[in-house]
Amino acid sequence: MLRRRSDAPADQSGPLRALIVDDHEGYRGYIASVVQRFGFQVRECGDGAEALQALHDEPHFHLLVVDCEMPRMSGLALIGAVRAQEQYADAYAVMLTAREDRETKLAALRLGFDDFMHKSASDEEITAKVAAARRIVVRQQKRDEAVRELYGLATRDELTGLFNRRFFFAEAERMLTYGTVVNLVFFDLDEFKVINDTLGHLAGDRILRDIGSLFLRRTRHEDLIARYGGDEFVMLIPTLSPEEVEVLSDRIAVEIGAAQWTFGTEILAVGVTTGMACSSLLERPSVAQLLSAGDRDLYKNKWIRKNPDEDPSLYEYDTGRDAHVVELLLTEGTAKKKAE
């Protein structure tokens, strides 16, 4: 979760969610009601094939409660398919069963179940099992959060204190995988090269550091802000609507434009151009799609700013930049794997 990166990150995986899979509607509903009492949002499925589709199409599930014997796909076959998916390698899974034989239980553990719940168990035992499952799920979330924060500390931009591009890519991918609505905003400083060329890089570095501090002060705890390039920043904003994101980005852009720096007798200000993209407007959003959409919006806004009297419909995007986005993703992904 990207945050203000001076604070511990807040969880971005959303509310606790559970998938209950059983072909017996009445018993499935009973288990779902117990799980809901422990704060989980519940999705019910009648067989393994339906469950696999839900796992593919819907936001991340933290708890899986799966019947052993079902039509179309058994619980044992389902858990094998689930564990083959990277995002569900560590999800807590409980098998529902009416069987007591040792072979079934050993096979269940071997294939990836973490616990059993017998269908003849009392209300007290089922409640205790669900309570224990919730504790383990929450503990896992806290551990994952700590790991991400430690990773984040190692992937900050040294000059600004913001996250670097590699961490931004990793978090954007994670948010999308978990089904989080993700908004992306580029902030590109206008004519910044002139400052470096005329006043030197020390002056430019001071401005970049101050703008990094401004981002940290003026963004929400759940927003992620990273240095994307030399004078370009990128923000991930979860859950907000496109209209709300536009208001937020405009406010920050105004604050950046209002800031001033004094170098000798010269007082400087810098402008900024923004570009926005929203996963809610894409059918199957990916990091590459968000980056390309945001880049297109950014460069259109740059063109409009430089050509205020021209018809905006005359603007043509350099499609070669899409290939540049893909190259960046591949480069950062390769670097991350080497580091690991």
C-alpha positions as CSV (number, residue, x, y, z in Angstrom):
1,M,0.0,0.0,0.0
2,L,1.4,3.2,-0.8
3,R,1.4,5.8,1.6
4,R,2.8,8.7,2.7
5,R,5.8,6.7,3.2
6,S,6.8,8.3,6.3
7,D,4.0,6.5,8.0
8,A,3.3,2.8,8.1
9,P,1.3,1.8,5.1
10,A,-2.4,1.3,5.4
11,D,-3.9,-1.8,4.0
12,Q,-5.0,-1.6,0.4
13,S,-6.4,-5.0,0.0
14,G,-9.8,-3.7,1.1
15,P,-12.3,-5.4,3.5
16,L,-11.9,-9.0,4.6
17,R,-13.6,-11.2,2.0
18,A,-14.5,-14.9,2.2
19,L,-15.5,-17.4,-0.5
20,I,-17.8,-20.2,0.7
21,V,-18.1,-23.1,-1.8
22,D,-20.6,-25.9,-1.1
23,D,-23.3,-27.5,-3.4
24,H,-25.8,-27.7,-0.4
25,E,-27.4,-24.3,-0.4
26,G,-28.8,-24.5,3.1
27,Y,-25.5,-25.5,4.7
28,R,-23.6,-23.0,2.6
29,G,-25.8,-20.2,3.8
30,Y,-25.4,-21.3,7.4
31,I,-21.6,-21.2,7.1
32,A,-21.8,-17.9,5.3
33,S,-23.8,-16.4,8.1
34,V,-21.2,-17.5,10.7
35,V,-18.4,-16.0,8.6
36,Q,-20.2,-12.8,8.2
37,R,-20.5,-12.3,11.9
38,F,-16.7,-12.1,12.0
39,G,-16.6,-9.1,9.6
40,F,-16.1,-10.9,6.3
41,Q,-17.8,-9.9,3.1
42,V,-19.1,-13.3,1.7
43,R,-19.4,-14.6,-1.8
44,E,-21.2,-18.0,-2.1
45,C,-20.6,-20.5,-4.9
46,G,-22.3,-23.8,-5.6
47,D,-19.4,-25.7,-7.0
48,G,-15.7,-25.6,-7.8
49,A,-16.0,-24.4,-11.3
50,E,-18.1,-21.4,-10.3
51,A,-15.6,-20.7,-7.5
52,L,-12.7,-20.6,-9.9
53,Q,-14.5,-18.1,-12.0
54,A,-15.2,-15.9,-8.9
55,L,-11.5,-16.1,-7.9
56,H,-10.5,-14.9,-11.4
57,D,-13.1,-12.1,-11.8
58,E,-13.6,-10.7,-8.3
59,P,-11.6,-8.8,-5.7
60,H,-9.2,-10.8,-3.6
61,F,-10.6,-13.4,-1.1
62,H,-8.7,-13.8,2.2
63,L,-10.5,-16.9,3.5
64,L,-11.7,-19.9,1.5
65,V,-14.2,-22.4,2.9
66,V,-14.6,-25.3,0.5
67,D,-16.7,-28.5,0.5
68,C,-14.7,-31.6,-0.2
69,E,-17.3,-33.4,-2.4
70,M,-19.0,-31.3,-5.1
71,P,-20.2,-31.8,-8.7
72,R,-18.1,-30.6,-11.7
73,M,-15.0,-30.1,-9.5
74,S,-14.2,-31.5,-6.1
75,G,-12.8,-29.5,-3.2
76,L,-9.4,-31.2,-3.6
77,A,-9.2,-30.4,-7.3
78,L,-10.2,-26.8,-6.5
79,I,-7.6,-26.2,-3.9
80,G,-4.9,-27.5,-6.2
81,A,-6.0,-25.0,-8.9
82,V,-6.2,-22.2,-6.3
83,R,-2.7,-22.8,-5.0
84,A,-1.3,-22.7,-8.5
85,Q,-2.3,-19.0,-8.6
86,E,0.4,-16.7,-7.1
87,Q,-2.1,-14.3,-5.4
88,Y,-3.7,-17.3,-3.6
89,A,-0.6,-19.2,-2.6
90,D,-1.0,-18.1,1.0
91,A,-4.8,-17.6,1.3
92,Y,-6.2,-19.4,4.3
93,A,-8.3,-22.4,3.2
94,V,-10.6,-24.6,5.3
95,M,-12.1,-27.8,4.0
96,L,-15.7,-28.8,4.8
97,T,-16.1,-32.5,5.0
98,A,-18.5,-35.2,6.2
99,R,-15.7,-37.8,6.0
100,E,-13.4,-38.9,8.8
101,D,-10.9,-41.1,6.9
102,R,-7.2,-40.3,7.3
103,E,-6.5,-40.5,3.6
104,T,-8.8,-37.7,2.7
105,K,-7.4,-35.4,5.4
106,L,-3.8,-36.1,4.4
107,A,-4.6,-35.4,0.8
108,A,-6.3,-32.2,1.7
109,L,-3.3,-31.0,3.7
110,R,-0.9,-32.1,0.9
111,L,-2.8,-30.2,-1.7
112,G,-3.1,-27.0,0.2
113,F,-5.9,-26.9,2.8
114,D,-4.9,-25.4,6.2
115,D,-7.7,-26.8,8.4
116,F,-10.8,-29.0,8.4
117,M,-14.3,-28.3,9.5
118,H,-16.6,-31.4,10.0
119,K,-20.1,-30.9,8.8
120,S,-21.4,-32.5,12.0
121,A,-19.5,-30.0,14.2
122,S,-21.4,-28.0,16.8
123,D,-22.1,-24.3,16.5
124,E,-19.5,-23.6,19.2
125,E,-16.8,-25.5,17.3
126,I,-17.6,-23.9,13.9
127,T,-17.6,-20.4,15.5
128,A,-14.2,-21.2,17.2
129,K,-12.7,-22.4,13.9
130,V,-13.9,-19.2,12.0
131,A,-12.5,-17.0,14.8
132,A,-9.2,-18.7,14.6
133,A,-9.2,-18.4,10.8
134,R,-9.8,-14.7,11.1
135,R,-6.9,-14.2,13.5
136,I,-4.6,-16.0,11.1
137,V,-5.9,-13.9,8.2
138,V,-5.4,-10.6,10.0
139,R,-1.9,-11.7,11.2
140,Q,-1.0,-12.5,7.6
141,Q,-2.2,-9.1,6.5
142,K,0.0,-7.4,9.1
143,R,3.0,-9.4,8.2
144,D,2.5,-8.7,4.5
145,E,2.1,-5.0,5.3
146,A,5.4,-5.0,7.3
147,V,7.2,-6.7,4.4
148,R,5.9,-4.1,1.9
149,E,6.9,-1.3,4.2
150,L,10.5,-2.7,4.6
151,Y,10.6,-3.2,0.8
152,G,9.4,0.4,0.4
153,L,12.2,1.8,2.6
154,A,14.7,0.1,0.3
155,T,13.0,1.6,-2.8
156,R,12.7,5.3,-2.1
157,D,14.1,8.0,-4.2
158,E,17.2,9.3,-2.4
159,L,16.7,13.0,-3.4
160,T,13.0,13.5,-2.7
161,G,12.2,10.8,-0.2
162,L,9.3,9.6,-2.4
163,F,9.0,6.0,-3.7
164,N,10.9,5.2,-6.8
165,R,9.4,4.0,-10.1
166,R,10.1,0.3,-9.4
167,F,8.1,0.3,-6.2
168,F,5.3,2.3,-7.9
169,F,5.0,-0.4,-10.6
170,A,4.9,-3.2,-8.0
171,E,2.2,-1.5,-5.9
172,A,0.1,-0.6,-8.9
173,E,0.2,-4.2,-10.0
174,R,-0.7,-5.4,-6.5
175,M,-3.6,-3.1,-6.2
176,L,-5.1,-4.1,-9.6
177,T,-4.6,-7.8,-8.7
178,Y,-6.6,-7.3,-5.5
179,G,-9.4,-5.6,-7.4
180,T,-8.8,-2.1,-6.0
181,V,-10.1,0.8,-8.0
182,V,-6.9,2.7,-8.9
183,N,-6.5,6.2,-10.3
184,L,-3.2,7.4,-11.7
185,V,-2.0,11.0,-12.0
186,F,1.2,12.2,-13.7
187,F,2.7,15.5,-12.5
188,D,5.3,16.9,-15.0
189,L,7.1,20.1,-14.1
190,D,7.1,22.7,-16.9
191,E,10.3,23.8,-18.5
192,F,12.3,22.4,-15.6
193,K,15.4,21.9,-17.7
194,V,15.8,25.6,-18.0
195,I,16.3,25.9,-14.2
196,N,19.0,23.2,-14.2
197,D,20.7,24.8,-17.2
198,T,20.7,28.4,-15.9
199,L,21.1,27.9,-12.1
200,G,22.6,24.5,-11.8
201,H,21.6,21.1,-10.5
202,L,21.8,22.2,-6.9
203,A,19.0,24.6,-7.4
204,G,17.0,22.0,-9.3
205,D,17.6,19.5,-6.6
206,R,16.3,21.9,-3.9
207,I,13.1,22.5,-5.9
208,L,12.6,18.8,-6.4
209,R,13.1,18.1,-2.7
210,D,10.6,20.8,-1.7
211,I,8.0,19.5,-4.1
212,G,8.5,16.0,-2.8
213,S,7.8,17.3,0.7
214,L,4.7,19.1,-0.6
215,F,3.4,15.9,-2.0
216,L,3.9,14.1,1.3
217,R,2.1,16.9,3.2
218,R,-0.8,17.3,0.8
219,T,-1.7,13.7,0.0
220,R,-3.9,11.3,1.9
221,H,-2.3,8.5,3.9
222,E,-3.6,5.9,1.5
223,D,-2.2,7.6,-1.7
224,L,1.1,6.6,-3.2
225,I,3.4,9.2,-4.6
226,A,6.6,8.3,-6.5
227,R,9.3,10.0,-8.5
228,Y,8.7,8.7,-12.0
229,G,11.6,10.4,-13.7
230,G,13.8,13.5,-13.5
231,D,11.1,16.1,-13.0
232,E,8.1,13.9,-13.3
233,F,6.0,12.4,-10.5
234,V,3.2,9.9,-10.4
235,M,0.5,9.3,-7.9
236,L,-1.7,6.2,-7.2
237,I,-5.0,7.2,-5.7
238,P,-7.3,4.3,-4.6
239,T,-11.1,4.2,-4.4
240,L,-11.9,7.8,-5.5
241,S,-14.1,8.7,-8.5
242,P,-12.5,10.3,-11.6
243,E,-14.2,13.6,-10.6
244,E,-12.7,13.5,-7.1
245,V,-9.3,12.6,-8.5
246,E,-9.4,15.6,-10.8
247,V,-10.2,17.9,-7.9
248,L,-7.4,16.5,-5.9
249,S,-4.8,16.7,-8.7
250,D,-5.9,20.3,-9.6
251,R,-5.5,21.4,-6.0
252,I,-1.9,19.9,-5.8
253,A,-1.0,21.5,-9.1
254,V,-2.2,24.9,-7.9
255,E,-0.1,24.5,-4.7
256,I,3.0,23.6,-6.7
257,G,2.5,26.6,-9.0
258,A,2.1,28.9,-6.1
259,A,5.4,27.9,-4.4
260,Q,8.4,30.2,-4.8
261,W,12.1,29.8,-4.4
262,T,14.8,32.5,-4.0
263,F,18.2,32.1,-5.5
264,G,20.3,35.2,-4.9
265,T,18.2,38.0,-6.3
266,E,16.1,35.8,-8.4
267,I,12.7,34.5,-7.3
268,L,11.5,31.4,-9.2
269,A,8.2,29.4,-9.5
270,V,7.5,26.3,-11.5
271,G,4.4,25.2,-13.3
272,V,3.1,21.7,-13.6
273,T,1.1,19.8,-16.2
274,T,-1.0,16.7,-15.1
275,G,-2.3,13.7,-16.9
276,M,-4.9,11.3,-15.4
277,A,-6.1,7.7,-15.9
278,C,-8.7,5.7,-14.0
279,S,-9.0,1.9,-13.8
280,S,-12.8,2.2,-13.4
281,L,-12.9,3.4,-17.0
282,L,-11.1,0.3,-18.3
283,E,-12.7,-3.1,-18.8
284,R,-9.6,-5.2,-17.6
285,P,-7.2,-2.6,-16.4
286,S,-3.4,-3.3,-16.4
287,V,-0.5,-1.1,-15.3
288,A,0.6,-0.6,-18.9
289,Q,-2.9,0.6,-19.8
290,L,-3.0,3.0,-16.9
291,L,0.4,4.4,-17.7
292,S,-0.4,4.8,-21.4
293,A,-3.8,6.5,-20.7
294,G,-2.2,8.9,-18.2
295,D,0.7,9.6,-20.6
296,R,-1.7,10.4,-23.4
297,D,-3.7,12.8,-21.2
298,L,-0.5,14.4,-19.9
299,Y,0.9,15.1,-23.4
300,K,-2.4,16.3,-24.7
301,N,-2.6,18.8,-21.8
302,K,1.0,19.9,-22.5
303,W,0.1,20.5,-26.2
304,I,-3.0,22.5,-25.2
305,R,-1.0,24.6,-22.7
306,K,1.6,25.4,-25.4
307,N,-1.1,26.0,-28.1
308,P,-4.0,27.7,-26.3
309,D,-5.5,29.1,-29.5
310,E,-5.5,25.8,-31.4
311,D,-8.4,23.3,-31.7
312,P,-7.6,20.5,-29.2
313,S,-8.9,18.0,-31.7
314,L,-5.8,18.7,-33.9
315,Y,-3.5,17.1,-31.3
316,E,-1.9,13.8,-32.3
317,Y,-0.3,11.5,-29.7
318,D,3.1,10.0,-30.5
319,T,2.2,6.3,-30.4
320,G,5.8,5.4,-30.0
321,R,5.5,6.4,-26.4
322,D,3.3,3.3,-25.8
323,A,6.3,1.2,-26.7
324,H,8.4,3.2,-24.2
325,V,5.9,2.5,-21.4
326,V,6.1,-1.3,-22.1
327,E,9.9,-1.0,-22.2
328,L,10.0,0.7,-18.8
329,L,7.8,-2.0,-17.3
330,L,10.0,-4.8,-18.7
331,T,13.2,-3.0,-17.5
332,E,11.9,-2.5,-14.0
333,G,10.5,-6.0,-13.8
334,T,13.8,-7.5,-14.8
335,A,15.7,-5.3,-12.3
336,K,13.3,-6.4,-9.5
337,K,13.9,-10.1,-10.3
338,K,17.6,-9.6,-10.2
339,A,17.5,-7.8,-6.9
340,E,15.4,-10.7,-5.4
